[in-house]
Amino acid sequence: MNSAIRYLSVNRPVEMASRLEAELAVSLRALESSSAAYEQRRFSPGKLEPVADALWRASTGYLDVLRATH
């Protein structure tokens, strides 16, 4: 955990919770967008890897933030 996050979580829990809530909303939108893009390209010709990689990054990011909220 970096020092800024540690400082906020210990000294300013309300601010930390607010930031995490905002980050969770942003991460969820990225996950939804990536999921829609994947679904759109899933059965189309061409490589799926770039879209799948974006979905993987968005889902990993969302789960990281979700874990931080608990």
Beta strands, then each sheet from edge to edge (+ up, - down):
end
